[in-house]
Amino acid sequence: NAGTEADVYISVYGERGDTGSRQLFRSQKPKKFLKGQTDIFAVEAVHLGHLYKIVIGHNGLGSGNGWFLDKVVIKDSVTDLDYTFLCHRWLDQGQDDGNIARELAVTDASTFPGRQELELKRVETWAAEKWKFQEGNILQFYNRLTHGFICLNPDSRVDALGDKKNKYGKVFFMWMYA
């Protein structure tokens, strides 16, 4: 249910102005905005110079109108430059923050290639691993060099001796290689 049947609109902003709101009508695919699909649209506009942001959203109509948008890439046919706008969020009244439109800034790949994509991966990894740090859990790291454990306790104490049996009950082992 990551695709949408709603009408999708985009506004592109550059140093020389903006396109205004444009509906994305015809994809090069037979059915547009399906889960896992890359759609390609042609949008005619005056040359806007260097692009810095877009606003993309949908009208919220139709069954299954919620939409998960990974990213938008705009290819400037005049300069042959690609502009990437990372989203990686829901445009859905019932998901995430409930917004059906997003303002996205351009990713400056020339300064930090993939920086925003790395940050998204960090957020995803933390979401998958944060259960280990819940109250009452204790983490033990094993160091192969010293053949010992280091325990991180819920009360922020660090135990360099790393007793495997403790009052906290749940113990999770994470192997650390030095």
Secondary structure, DSSP 8 states (H G I E B T S, - for coil): -----S-EEEEEEETTEE---EE----SSSS-S-TT------------SSEEEEEEEE---STT--EEEEEEEEE-TTT--EEEEEEEEEE-TTSTTS-SEEEEE-B-TTTSTTHHHHHHHHHHHHHHHGGGGSTT-EEEEEETTTTEEEEE-TTS-EESS--SS-TT--EEEEEE--
